[in-house]
Amino acid sequence: MSQMMIQRVGLIVHTDKPDALRFTREAVEWLQERGLQVNIEPDIARALGMPEYQCDEAALCESDLLLAVGGDGTILRASRLAAPREIPILGVHLGRFGFIAQIKPQDLHTAIARVQAGDFTIEKRLMVRAVAYRNGEPICDALALNDVVVTKGAVARMITLQTFVNDTFLATYSADGLVVATPTGSTAYSLSAGGAIVDPACEVLLLTPICAHTLSARPLILPAEKQVKVVVTADDGDFHLQADGGETVRLRSGDAVHVFRAQERTHLIVFDPDEFYTKLRDRLLWGERVNV
């Protein structure tokens, strides 16, 4: 561990979270009092009544540290900005079920002091990149910290997913969709679909079918260096691709989605590297007997 020189702090804020604006306003004032430059997205700065702190995306990406104020979704959004530039992210948890955020709002002052003193660890989390092709031409290129999901639309029937690993045919799933997740994303959509929980320090990919129409379709864990290719077909063509629950990309029958380990990594500031197991116990009641 070494001391971290912080001069510019960028804020990514989920304003729909209770007390997010109040906490952010207090945090900005506190950071300013300590001589730190604060950069905020324009719409958030206006919502705070602090237009003097607004900046464009280029300036936000020059921050020494990004504070993600909200839940895990806010960190996922911050990661797309921070990962290509290796900007560390400190997650402030205002949600109900987050696994990624490290601190609670009341711990911010102590956390910043610990970062400045070098009393922290940076976890470089695995990310995936998804490239969708139509007739051999790329139509989408997306980066994800949690997962890439190919799924049917709201009114579509079951879709067919021809799945390959390193161009070797694996299986054809008749299902509602397929999740390709990172270890960080193993506690998100993949878990809801029956996937395994994986320590985020592991270097693997998770392949989890969604409501597959066969008892033999089970989640699969692959080495991170493998590439997954999914070719989708459906009668009505109502299906799509999402990376980290972001913008929806409409797919057509015959489109191919390639998912592979990204060069980028999300740099997360962590104070207790084993806190993941505490979160499992506290938030998933891991190993607990549930009395009905």
Rosetta silent file (secondary structure, phi, psi, omega in degrees, C-alpha in Angstrom):
SEQUENCE: MSQMMIQRVGLIVHTDKPDALRFTREAVEWLQERGLQVNIEPDIARALGMPEYQCDEAALCESDLLLAVGGDGTILRASRLAAPREIPILGVHLGRFGFIAQIKPQDLHTAIARVQAGDFTIEKRLMVRAVAYRNGEPICDALALNDVVVTKGAVARMITLQTFVNDTFLATYSADGLVVATPTGSTAYSLSAGGAIVDPACEVLLLTPICAHTLSARPLILPAEKQVKVVVTADDGDFHLQADGGETVRLRSGDAVHVFRAQERTHLIVFDPDEFYTKLRDRLLWGERVNV
SCORE:     score description
SCORE:     0.000 S_00000001
   1 L     0.000  142.091  178.341    0.000    0.000    0.000 S_00000001
   2 L  -138.581  159.433  179.908    1.185    3.525   -0.786 S_00000001
   3 L   -65.213  146.533 -178.271   -0.171    6.979   -0.278 S_00000001
   4 L  -114.278  121.822  179.203   -2.528    8.200   -2.975 S_00000001
   5 L   -79.961  113.704 -179.650   -2.297   11.791   -4.127 S_00000001
   6 L  -113.703  119.273  174.023   -5.846   13.086   -4.514 S_00000001
   7 L  -119.145  -33.213 -176.924   -6.424   16.522   -6.002 S_00000001
   8 E  -124.735  125.889  179.974   -9.525   15.996   -8.151 S_00000001
   9 E  -117.789  124.224  175.496  -12.578   13.999   -7.074 S_00000001
  10 E   -99.694  146.629 -179.186  -15.346   13.140   -9.524 S_00000001
  11 E  -120.552  128.484  170.892  -18.857   12.215   -8.391 S_00000001
  12 E  -113.358  120.958 -168.411  -21.277    9.823  -10.090 S_00000001
  13 E  -127.380  135.456  172.155  -24.618   10.010   -8.282 S_00000001
  14 L   -95.529   99.421 -171.745  -27.875    8.044   -8.416 S_00000001
  15 L   -73.440  -12.979  178.808  -30.290   10.834   -7.556 S_00000001
  16 L   -79.275  -11.708  178.408  -33.285    8.502   -7.177 S_00000001
  17 L   -73.721  140.688  178.515  -31.780    7.000   -4.035 S_00000001
  18 L   -57.254  134.382  175.767  -33.169    8.395   -0.768 S_00000001
  19 L    68.697    8.551 -177.522  -30.986   11.160    0.691 S_00000001
  20 H   -63.226  -45.049 -178.119  -28.552   10.986   -2.269 S_00000001
  21 H   -67.504  -41.612  179.471  -28.696   14.706   -3.024 S_00000001
  22 H   -62.337  -46.935  179.451  -28.429   15.726    0.608 S_00000001
  23 H   -63.077  -43.125 -178.182  -25.440   13.471    1.200 S_00000001
  24 H   -63.393  -41.502  178.097  -23.752   14.550   -2.036 S_00000001
  25 H   -60.236  -44.133  178.371  -24.178   18.241   -1.213 S_00000001
  26 H   -65.774  -39.040  179.664  -22.587   17.696    2.194 S_00000001
  27 H   -65.115  -42.277  179.197  -19.794   15.621    0.662 S_00000001
  28 H   -60.934  -45.850 -179.863  -18.995   18.316   -1.930 S_00000001
  29 H   -63.064  -40.622 -179.574  -18.762   20.983    0.757 S_00000001
  30 H   -66.461  -42.939  178.405  -16.558   18.771    2.925 S_00000001
  31 H   -64.283  -41.566  178.556  -14.220   17.932    0.035 S_00000001
  32 H   -62.198  -40.225  179.469  -13.979   21.594   -0.947 S_00000001
  33 H   -61.235  -23.460  179.801  -13.054   22.590    2.599 S_00000001
  34 L   -98.189   15.288  173.000  -10.066   20.252    2.305 S_00000001
  35 L    77.685   16.916 -179.620   -8.818   21.884   -0.849 S_00000001
  36 L   -94.395  138.439  176.214   -9.947   19.166   -3.255 S_00000001
  37 E   -78.911  132.220 -177.394  -11.310   20.015   -6.703 S_00000001
  38 E  -113.704  130.280  177.755  -14.758   18.505   -7.230 S_00000001
  39 E  -119.308  131.434 -176.746  -16.164   17.555  -10.645 S_00000001
  40 E  -134.818  145.714  174.921  -19.820   16.612  -11.124 S_00000001
  41 L   -57.796  143.737 -174.205  -21.941   15.686  -14.120 S_00000001
  42 H   -54.864  -44.887 -177.291  -23.963   18.733  -15.320 S_00000001
  43 H   -66.756  -33.611  178.132  -27.438   17.348  -14.551 S_00000001
  44 H   -72.025  -41.335  178.973  -26.371   16.324  -11.042 S_00000001
  45 H   -60.425  -40.468  178.614  -24.697   19.683  -10.395 S_00000001
  46 H   -67.711  -40.705  178.727  -27.899   21.475  -11.387 S_00000001
  47 H   -63.416  -30.720  178.618  -30.010   19.175   -9.208 S_00000001
  48 H   -79.634  -14.173 -172.367  -27.709   19.980   -6.298 S_00000001
  49 L    73.853   27.828 -178.258  -27.944   23.707   -6.941 S_00000001
  50 L  -128.236   61.452 -175.796  -24.163   23.720   -7.438 S_00000001
  51 H   -62.694  -20.554 -178.556  -23.657   24.587  -11.124 S_00000001
  52 H   -67.399  -14.040 -179.179  -20.126   25.833  -10.434 S_00000001
  53 H  -100.161   -0.596 -176.525  -18.980   22.207  -10.043 S_00000001
  54 E   -71.035  149.087 -179.385  -20.388   20.886  -13.309 S_00000001
  55 L  -150.409  165.003  176.305  -17.989   19.493  -15.886 S_00000001
  56 L   -86.280  175.660 -176.031  -18.038   17.539  -19.118 S_00000001
  57 H   -62.859  -35.851 -179.971  -17.148   13.865  -19.393 S_00000001
  58 H   -61.439  -43.453  179.042  -13.550   14.614  -20.397 S_00000001
  59 H   -68.474  -37.912  178.563  -12.950   16.593  -17.192 S_00000001
  60 H   -61.561  -35.480 -178.466  -14.689   13.931  -15.103 S_00000001
  61 L   -78.202   -2.948  174.168  -12.324   11.353  -16.555 S_00000001
  62 L   -95.342    6.216  179.976   -9.337   13.372  -15.363 S_00000001
  63 L   -67.076  150.323  174.380  -10.315   12.778  -11.728 S_00000001
  64 L   -82.645  -22.265 -178.160   -7.858   11.085   -9.380 S_00000001
  65 E  -151.102  138.732  173.818  -10.750    9.332   -7.658 S_00000001
  66 E  -109.766  126.078  171.076  -14.385    8.657   -8.552 S_00000001
  67 E   -95.178  120.347  176.924  -17.001    8.543   -5.806 S_00000001
  68 E  -102.829  108.654 -173.465  -19.979    6.443   -6.904 S_00000001
  69 E  -104.221  110.367 -178.753  -22.901    7.443   -4.703 S_00000001
  70 E   156.350 -127.067  176.896  -25.854    5.065   -4.894 S_00000001
  71 L  -119.679 -161.676 -179.894  -25.976    1.311   -5.329 S_00000001
  72 H   -63.014  -33.208  178.978  -24.146   -1.243   -7.420 S_00000001
  73 H   -61.267  -33.968  177.985  -25.755    0.142  -10.585 S_00000001
  74 H   -67.771  -38.299  177.247  -24.045    3.472   -9.976 S_00000001
  75 H   -67.114  -37.918  177.820  -20.687    1.712   -9.705 S_00000001
  76 H   -61.202  -41.091  178.612  -21.374   -0.142  -12.954 S_00000001
  77 H   -67.018  -41.474  179.070  -21.977    3.192  -14.674 S_00000001
  78 H   -64.394  -34.041 -176.152  -18.847    4.693  -13.130 S_00000001
  79 H   -64.500  -31.758 -179.738  -16.778    1.697  -14.230 S_00000001
  80 H   -67.736  -29.252  174.795  -17.426    2.390  -17.906 S_00000001
  81 H   -81.593  -42.019 -168.972  -15.818    5.808  -17.473 S_00000001
  82 H   -81.663  -38.085 -171.362  -13.092    4.824  -15.040 S_00000001
  83 H   -59.015  -46.014 -179.381  -11.829    1.468  -16.302 S_00000001
  84 H   -62.789  -19.614 -177.032  -10.228    2.635  -19.582 S_00000001
  85 H  -111.375    3.624  178.562   -8.310    5.280  -17.614 S_00000001
  86 L    57.152   37.113  176.262   -7.588    3.154  -14.514 S_00000001
  87 L   -82.685  126.773  178.476   -9.290    5.658  -12.217 S_00000001
  88 L   -69.916  146.356 -179.232  -10.012    4.077   -8.820 S_00000001
  89 E  -115.901  133.400  171.243  -13.636    3.988   -7.673 S_00000001
  90 E  -114.092  115.065 -177.399  -14.876    4.294   -4.105 S_00000001
  91 E   -88.610  128.377  176.137  -18.473    3.113   -3.812 S_00000001
  92 E  -105.681  117.048 -169.009  -20.772    4.786   -1.275 S_00000001
  93 E   -86.387  110.914  173.239  -23.660    2.446   -0.540 S_00000001
  94 L  -115.005    4.022 -178.196  -27.114    4.039   -0.459 S_00000001
  95 L   -89.602 -163.165 -176.331  -28.927    1.008   -1.829 S_00000001
  96 L  -110.109  -25.089 -167.136  -30.463   -2.024   -0.156 S_00000001
  97 L  -138.762   18.456 -171.138  -28.583   -5.024   -1.513 S_00000001
  98 L   -66.822  141.608  175.091  -25.267   -3.899   -2.977 S_00000001
  99 L  -105.977  -17.976 -171.799  -22.272   -6.208   -3.098 S_00000001
 100 L   -94.856  -41.872 -176.467  -19.730   -3.863   -4.722 S_00000001
 101 L   -60.256  144.460 -172.201  -19.920   -0.600   -2.748 S_00000001
 102 L   -99.233  -33.938 -170.682  -17.467   -0.426    0.125 S_00000001
 103 E  -128.334  160.060  171.766  -18.637    2.240    2.564 S_00000001
 104 L   -93.385  159.520 -176.240  -21.745    3.772    4.099 S_00000001
 105 H   -53.755  -39.379 -177.032  -22.315    7.543    3.893 S_00000001
 106 H   -69.572  -10.562 -178.566  -21.285    8.149    7.498 S_00000001
 107 H   -98.097    4.034 -173.311  -17.903    6.530    6.803 S_00000001
 108 H   -60.632  -47.274 -175.933  -16.854    8.872    3.969 S_00000001
 109 H   -59.699  -45.664  179.509  -14.559   11.147    5.996 S_00000001
 110 H   -64.864  -39.670 -178.350  -12.682    8.213    7.488 S_00000001
 111 H   -64.564  -44.186  178.855  -12.484    6.470    4.120 S_00000001
 112 H   -62.179  -40.939  178.440  -10.962    9.485    2.336 S_00000001
 113 H   -62.921  -39.885  178.620   -8.396    9.832    5.135 S_00000001
 114 H   -66.786  -38.918  177.594   -7.489    6.154    4.802 S_00000001
 115 H   -63.394  -45.837 -179.418   -7.103    6.487    1.039 S_00000001
 116 H   -64.115  -29.658  179.994   -4.835    9.510    1.436 S_00000001
 117 H   -86.386   -5.755 -179.589   -2.783    7.608    4.032 S_00000001
 118 L    84.046   13.021 -177.846   -2.442    4.563    1.801 S_00000001
 119 L   -91.599   68.108 -178.561   -4.511    2.335    4.100 S_00000001
 120 L  -163.747  170.528  175.060   -6.416    0.529    1.360 S_00000001
 121 E  -126.464  146.191  172.482   -6.177   -2.068   -1.387 S_00000001
 122 E  -105.151  120.167  173.622   -7.091   -1.741   -5.054 S_00000001
 123 E   -94.453  125.832 -179.954   -8.892   -4.725   -6.501 S_00000001
 124 E   -97.291   94.941 -171.929   -8.574   -4.937  -10.267 S_00000001
 125 E   -80.067  137.846  176.430  -11.849   -6.587  -11.210 S_00000001
 126 E   -60.051  137.161  173.158  -12.268   -8.655  -14.360 S_00000001
 127 E  -124.453  162.343  176.259  -14.473   -7.105  -17.056 S_00000001
 128 E  -122.647  154.620  174.462  -15.898   -8.521  -20.275 S_00000001
 129 E  -118.202  137.330  177.693  -16.417   -7.035  -23.699 S_00000001
 130 E  -118.252  127.977  176.363  -19.319   -7.985  -25.942 S_00000001
 131 E  -122.836  121.701  179.041  -19.251   -7.442  -29.700 S_00000001
 132 E  -100.131  136.695 -178.209  -22.384   -8.233  -31.707 S_00000001
 133 E  -119.786  141.407  173.893  -22.076   -9.012  -35.423 S_00000001
 134 E  -128.944  117.853 -176.293  -24.674   -8.903  -38.176 S_00000001
 135 L    54.678   37.454  176.406  -23.679  -10.411  -41.524 S_00000001
 136 L    83.244   -3.166 -179.079  -20.058  -10.288  -40.371 S_00000001
 137 E  -108.932  136.377  179.930  -20.140   -6.584  -39.497 S_00000001
 138 E   -68.969  135.450  178.191  -19.995   -5.292  -35.887 S_00000001
 139 E  -118.114  -10.186 -177.649  -23.163   -3.523  -34.732 S_00000001
 140 E  -158.179  139.657  176.028  -22.386   -3.163  -31.026 S_00000001
 141 E  -138.096  111.216 -172.814  -19.305   -3.020  -28.794 S_00000001
 142 E  -130.010  146.715  179.037  -20.013   -2.924  -25.039 S_00000001
 143 E  -110.909  139.072 -176.810  -17.941   -3.150  -21.863 S_00000001
 144 E  -141.966  140.498  173.093  -19.322   -4.749  -18.688 S_00000001
 145 L   -92.023  -36.621 -177.213  -18.224   -5.291  -15.108 S_00000001
 146 L   -92.772  -62.517 -171.638  -21.153   -7.527  -14.109 S_00000001
 147 E  -165.095  162.729  170.031  -22.606   -9.337  -17.091 S_00000001
 148 E  -119.525  130.347 -175.279  -23.725   -9.511  -20.678 S_00000001
 149 E  -125.009  127.627  169.812  -27.254  -10.796  -21.221 S_00000001
 150 E  -108.214  121.024 -172.395  -28.886  -12.027  -24.402 S_00000001
 151 E  -147.023  161.774  178.385  -32.590  -12.379  -23.751 S_00000001
 152 E   -74.637  160.714  175.296  -36.014  -12.444  -25.367 S_00000001
 153 L   -77.008 -177.998 -173.851  -38.228   -9.383  -25.502 S_00000001
 154 L   -63.820  -32.935 -175.706  -41.304   -8.818  -23.374 S_00000001
 155 L  -115.029    5.948 -177.940  -43.690  -10.625  -25.727 S_00000001
 156 L   -75.186  154.730  171.477  -41.336  -13.012  -27.508 S_00000001
 157 L   -82.405 -178.204  178.952  -41.557  -16.748  -27.256 S_00000001
 158 L   -54.930  142.546  179.827  -38.625  -18.916  -26.227 S_00000001
 159 E  -110.435  162.714  179.732  -35.467  -18.244  -28.228 S_00000001
 160 E  -110.057  129.721 -177.052  -32.740  -20.582  -29.445 S_00000001
 161 E  -123.802  104.183  173.346  -29.144  -19.866  -28.524 S_00000001
 162 E   -78.191  121.695 -171.247  -26.388  -21.759  -30.306 S_00000001
 163 E  -118.432  132.096 -178.661  -23.453  -21.469  -27.942 S_00000001
 164 E  -124.841  147.599  172.334  -19.770  -21.932  -28.743 S_00000001
 165 E  -119.807  115.269 -175.226  -16.627  -21.828  -26.602 S_00000001
 166 L    52.352   43.499  178.442  -13.549  -20.792  -28.614 S_00000001
 167 L    69.578    3.181  173.365  -15.477  -21.691  -31.790 S_00000001
 168 E   -93.445  125.861 -177.839  -16.142  -25.217  -30.485 S_00000001
 169 E   -61.892  130.158  178.635  -19.856  -25.956  -30.382 S_00000001
 170 E  -102.934  -57.919 -175.148  -21.079  -26.399  -26.796 S_00000001
 171 E  -167.827  160.937  168.998  -24.870  -26.594  -26.860 S_00000001
 172 E  -111.080  115.036 -179.365  -28.082  -25.204  -28.268 S_00000001
 173 E   -96.279  130.083  165.170  -30.214  -23.768  -25.496 S_00000001
 174 E   -98.211  110.158 -168.762  -33.947  -23.286  -25.864 S_00000001
 175 E  -159.303  177.120  173.383  -34.442  -20.683  -23.167 S_00000001
 176 L   -79.718  -16.114  179.639  -35.520  -17.185  -22.244 S_00000001
 177 E   165.544 -171.714 -177.463  -31.911  -16.060  -22.558 S_00000001
 178 E  -146.443  135.039  177.540  -28.311  -16.513  -21.523 S_00000001
 179 E  -109.102  129.160  168.138  -26.102  -14.654  -19.038 S_00000001
 180 E  -110.736  110.894 -171.078  -22.331  -14.400  -19.424 S_00000001
 181 E  -117.928  154.893  169.641  -21.138  -13.050  -16.088 S_00000001
 182 L   -88.648  169.955  172.619  -17.916  -12.097  -14.369 S_00000001
 183 L   -57.977  -37.048  176.377  -17.199  -13.131  -10.767 S_00000001
 184 H   -60.613  -38.076 -179.164  -18.299   -9.626   -9.718 S_00000001
 185 H   -83.865    0.778 -177.283  -21.592  -10.243  -11.520 S_00000001
 186 H   -67.535  -18.431  178.237  -22.070  -13.702  -10.037 S_00000001
 187 H   -98.041   11.973 -178.896  -24.243  -12.213   -7.265 S_00000001
 188 L  -109.067 -127.419 -174.917  -26.477  -10.360   -9.759 S_00000001
 189 H   -57.863  -40.502 -178.951  -28.652  -11.670  -12.618 S_00000001
 190 H   -57.574  -41.093  178.565  -26.653  -14.894  -12.933 S_00000001
 191 H   -62.941  -42.782  179.283  -27.435  -15.789   -9.314 S_00000001
 192 H   -62.281  -28.201 -179.655  -31.155  -15.180   -9.900 S_00000001
 193 L   -90.506    5.502  176.359  -30.982  -17.577  -12.860 S_00000001
 194 L    99.762   11.238 -179.787  -29.384  -20.318  -10.752 S_00000001
 195 L   -77.131  167.425 -179.941  -25.701  -19.574  -11.324 S_00000001
 196 L   -76.987  157.606  170.484  -22.879  -20.116   -8.857 S_00000001
 197 L   -94.820  130.105 -174.514  -21.484  -17.482   -6.515 S_00000001
 198 L  -125.860  135.068  174.482  -17.814  -16.829   -7.256 S_00000001
 199 L   -56.698  130.173 -176.122  -15.219  -14.897   -5.275 S_00000001
 200 L   -64.688  -10.429  176.782  -14.548  -11.716   -7.304 S_00000001
 201 L   -80.177  -11.508 -178.935  -10.805  -12.368   -7.143 S_00000001
 202 L   -74.980  152.950  179.762  -11.217  -15.422   -9.403 S_00000001
 203 L  -109.207   78.467 -178.618  -10.431  -15.248  -13.120 S_00000001
 204 E  -142.430  165.867  170.202  -13.407  -17.050  -14.658 S_00000001
 205 E  -117.412  146.308  178.350  -16.515  -16.486  -16.749 S_00000001
 206 E  -111.685  132.819  179.252  -19.940  -17.840  -15.830 S_00000001
 207 E  -115.422  109.336 -171.743  -22.349  -19.126  -18.467 S_00000001
 208 E  -126.796  111.316  175.499  -25.894  -19.271  -17.056 S_00000001
 209 E   -68.607  148.824  178.090  -29.010  -20.144  -19.103 S_00000001
 210 E  -105.364  114.027  177.244  -32.230  -18.318  -18.159 S_00000001
 211 L    50.313   53.021  179.957  -35.231  -20.640  -17.749 S_00000001
 212 L   -68.278  142.836 -176.305  -33.846  -23.279  -20.118 S_00000001
 213 L   -90.913   53.214  176.130  -36.409  -25.769  -21.435 S_00000001
 214 L  -168.230  146.109  179.624  -34.384  -28.837  -20.449 S_00000001
 215 L   -78.026  -14.502 -176.718  -33.129  -30.374  -17.228 S_00000001
 216 L   -88.542   -4.909 -179.937  -29.660  -30.906  -18.696 S_00000001
 217 L   -86.753  106.263 -177.749  -28.875  -27.194  -19.131 S_00000001
 218 L  -119.531  152.954  176.132  -26.770  -26.272  -16.114 S_00000001
 219 L   -58.393  150.153 -176.084  -24.625  -23.217  -15.377 S_00000001
 220 E  -133.041  139.296  176.578  -21.020  -23.554  -16.495 S_00000001
 221 E  -109.610  128.029 -175.435  -17.820  -21.929  -15.240 S_00000001
 222 E  -119.130  151.456  170.400  -15.099  -21.270  -17.829 S_00000001
 223 E   -60.209  145.761 -173.185  -11.519  -20.014  -17.620 S_00000001
 224 L   -64.358  -21.420 -178.744  -11.452  -16.269  -18.290 S_00000001
 225 L   -78.907   -7.230  177.398   -9.301  -16.669  -21.402 S_00000001
 226 L   -75.316  151.433  174.542  -12.108  -18.528  -23.199 S_00000001
 227 L  -111.793  134.932  179.662  -14.343  -16.699  -25.668 S_00000001
 228 E  -105.495  132.902  174.902  -18.087  -17.332  -25.763 S_00000001
 229 E  -121.781  131.307 -179.839  -20.069  -16.944  -28.988 S_00000001
 230 E  -124.053  121.651  175.227  -23.870  -16.973  -29.000 S_00000001
 231 E  -107.391  123.398 -170.101  -25.894  -17.128  -32.222 S_00000001
 232 E  -107.793  138.162  173.243  -29.539  -16.293  -31.598 S_00000001
 233 E  -136.117  145.657  176.237  -32.624  -17.339  -33.546 S_00000001
 234 L  -159.918  149.200 -177.142  -36.307  -16.722  -32.889 S_00000001
 235 L   -63.673  -41.712 -175.111  -39.449  -16.764  -35.007 S_00000001
 236 L   -98.559   -5.984  175.657  -40.517  -13.217  -34.205 S_00000001
 237 L    68.984   15.730 -178.375  -37.032  -11.714  -33.774 S_00000001
 238 L   -93.454   83.734  177.493  -37.941   -9.918  -30.546 S_00000001
 239 E  -153.141  163.528 -171.659  -34.763  -10.277  -28.507 S_00000001
 240 E  -153.266  173.517 -178.730  -31.923   -8.082  -27.388 S_00000001
 241 E  -120.884  136.434  173.638  -28.497   -7.626  -25.813 S_00000001
 242 E  -136.608  139.804  174.049  -27.662   -5.718  -22.644 S_00000001
 243 E  -113.131  120.369 -178.577  -24.333   -5.084  -20.915 S_00000001
 244 L    54.824   34.207  177.722  -24.618   -4.335  -17.186 S_00000001
 245 L    67.586   17.426 -177.368  -28.318   -3.604  -17.613 S_00000001
 246 L   -84.988 -144.401 -175.496  -27.523   -0.591  -19.781 S_00000001
 247 L   -59.040  135.889 -179.350  -28.747    0.423  -23.204 S_00000001
 248 L   -84.325  130.730  176.367  -30.707   -2.271  -25.004 S_00000001
 249 E  -109.721  118.553  179.610  -29.440   -3.372  -28.414 S_00000001
 250 E   -72.442  133.307  179.256  -32.080   -5.016  -30.616 S_00000001
 251 E  -109.922  158.201  174.272  -30.867   -8.204  -32.257 S_00000001
 252 L  -116.438  158.698  177.817  -32.058  -10.058  -35.335 S_00000001
 253 L   -57.156  130.039 -178.908  -32.207  -13.767  -35.996 S_00000001
 254 L    97.190  -11.623  176.008  -28.725  -14.946  -37.001 S_00000001
 255 L   -65.016  147.155 -179.963  -26.812  -12.214  -35.170 S_00000001
 256 E  -117.697  131.238  178.887  -23.733  -13.461  -33.307 S_00000001
 257 E  -111.679  120.685  177.796  -22.615  -12.097  -29.938 S_00000001
 258 E  -103.175  127.562  179.748  -18.976  -12.627  -28.947 S_00000001
 259 E  -124.068  129.792 -175.912  -18.127  -12.201  -25.245 S_00000001
 260 E  -153.261  165.163 -179.610  -14.542  -12.274  -23.996 S_00000001
 261 E   -61.901  129.970  179.993  -12.246  -10.943  -21.304 S_00000001
 262 E   -82.492  155.442  173.257  -11.685   -7.226  -21.717 S_00000001
 263 E   -70.361  -32.386 -178.710   -8.284   -5.575  -21.551 S_00000001
 264 E   -72.335  153.725  173.345   -9.772   -2.995  -19.178 S_00000001
 265 E  -131.554  146.398  172.078  -10.158   -3.608  -15.447 S_00000001
 266 E   -87.741  124.649 -179.500  -12.314   -1.851  -12.890 S_00000001
 267 E   -96.331  107.957 -178.681  -10.111   -0.516  -10.076 S_00000001
 268 E  -105.625  132.163  173.906  -12.082   -0.656   -6.821 S_00000001
 269 E   -79.138  126.866 -175.062  -10.840    0.788   -3.553 S_00000001
 270 E  -131.129  138.127  178.592  -11.247   -1.852   -0.853 S_00000001
 271 L  -103.522  -24.669  177.310  -10.534   -1.661    2.870 S_00000001
 272 L  -134.829  101.266 -175.781  -11.224   -5.298    3.770 S_00000001
 273 L   -59.871  -21.035 -179.251  -10.388   -7.782    0.981 S_00000001
 274 L   -99.437   11.240 -178.283  -12.444  -10.509    2.702 S_00000001
 275 H   -64.422  -21.639  178.402  -15.571   -8.388    3.169 S_00000001
 276 H   -52.779  -40.556 -177.203  -17.204  -10.291    0.309 S_00000001
 277 H   -73.480  -32.225  173.745  -17.850  -13.202    2.672 S_00000001
 278 H   -64.582  -40.639  178.769  -19.345  -10.933    5.299 S_00000001
 279 H   -65.489  -37.709  176.418  -21.719   -9.574    2.660 S_00000001
 280 H   -58.452  -45.554 -177.238  -22.710  -13.108    1.683 S_00000001
 281 H   -67.919  -44.281 -173.664  -23.618  -13.874    5.274 S_00000001
 282 H   -78.109  -36.725 -171.874  -25.384  -10.605    6.003 S_00000001
 283 H  -100.745  -23.332  175.963  -27.215   -9.999    2.728 S_00000001
 284 L  -110.589    4.659 -177.508  -27.941  -13.509    1.493 S_00000001
 285 L    52.776   44.967 -173.489  -28.279  -15.073    4.960 S_00000001
 286 L   -59.206  122.072  177.476  -25.555  -17.502    3.887 S_00000001
 287 L    75.754    2.902 -178.098  -25.778  -20.752    5.822 S_00000001
 288 L   -88.057  147.517  173.925  -28.576  -19.421    8.000 S_00000001
 289 L   -87.561  123.671 -179.287  -31.723  -21.357    8.796 S_00000001
 290 L   -94.175  116.843 -179.938  -34.757  -19.327    7.773 S_00000001
 291 L   -88.664  126.822 -179.604  -37.661  -19.860   10.139 S_00000001
 292 L   -98.853    0.000    0.000  -41.078  -19.532    8.532 S_00000001
